[in-house]
Amino acid sequence: MQPHRNWMIHLFTTLAMLLVATKASAADRPNILLIVSDDQGYNDLGQLGNGIITPTLDRLANEGTRLTNFYVAWPACTPSRASLLTGRYPQRNGIYDMIRNEAPDYGHRYTPDQYAVTFERIGGMDEREVIIPAVLKRAGYKSGIYGKWDLGALRRMLPTSRGFDDFYGFVNTGIDYLTHERYGVPCMVRNLEPTEEDKGTYCTYLFQREALRFLDEHAGEEPFFLYVPFNAPHNSSALDPKIRSSVQAPERFKAMYPPVEPETRVTDRYRYGTPATVATPQARRRDYRAAVTCMDAAIGEMLDRLEAKQMLDDTIVVFFSDNGGSGGADNSP
């Protein structure tokens, strides 16, 4: 048996260095669309026969290459993403654990002032680290990130301070999909400024909208690096245990799966502090799958836009999960 290859953390940085070193002409600079899901299980693809609905991801697997022995650098969100963007192992780039607080798991509500000085808000990746878009910029690439950043909330640590040209998304490990709050505190940012402009709109729709806007502005005009790190199908970070115990998903995607009964149950598990009403395992599985299917549809819109612009053949499209699944996920075998 060959050893497992943890090669993704080197792939994009190597490609970026080659494009810069060879001074590639415009015709030789492929576009890059990098899509990352959040806590999606190894087995959660429709083509694997488990009943999940993912026609776009199945298409990518069938028309491209499916890597069955592929590993990321760390089994948690923050270190995995830092390694992807720097091309360096967590022990070298300094992000070898989550940038998060533990208290919210017990329903603790911070005031904005209290939250502002917690590790979630002041921690981040060392500013000396060089990430992919900063290197690709030297080869003439435009870059955008729409979704989950998770590598620092201070202005000097945000994507547009690190090499990206455009950013819309949230800065920490998880949010409520509709309020865009992290345990009661707003967390969405456009470039360097906090924003609540889209409060009430499901996150996946927003990241799809921004990615399509980026493609309309840049596809065909200049080579691009488009990074879409969805928060789907990560559990919600709402304070209400009924929401926090599952994955938020639009009703029309829930309706694509068999109905569930009962939807909720009462638990006294320690993480909720007191007896609480939470989603049943069956409801959590249904909601998780619906969130994946919604994300799949958003990815399909991006591919359709590239095809309409006759740019799909000039674009490297890569999809993977940041660290494997939890909650309603299936990591078998």
Buried (B, 14 or more C-beta within 10 A) or exposed (E): EEEEEBEBBEBBBEBBBEBBEEEBEEEEBBBBBBBBBBBBBBBBBBBBEBEBBBEBBBBBBEEEEBEEEBBBBBEBBBBBBBBBBBBBBBEEBBBBEBBBBEEBBEBBEBEEEEBEEBEBBEBBBEEEBBBBBBBBBBBBBBBBBBBBBBBBBEEEBBBBBBBBBBBBBBBBBBBBBBBBBBBBBBBBBBBEEEEEEBEEEBBBBBBBBBBBBBBEBBBBEEBBBBBBBBBBBBBBBBBEBBBBBBBBBBEEBBEEBEEBEEBBBEBEEEBBEEEBBBBBBBBBBBBBBBBBBBBBBBBBBBBEBBEEBEBBEBBBBBBBBBBBBBBBBBEEE
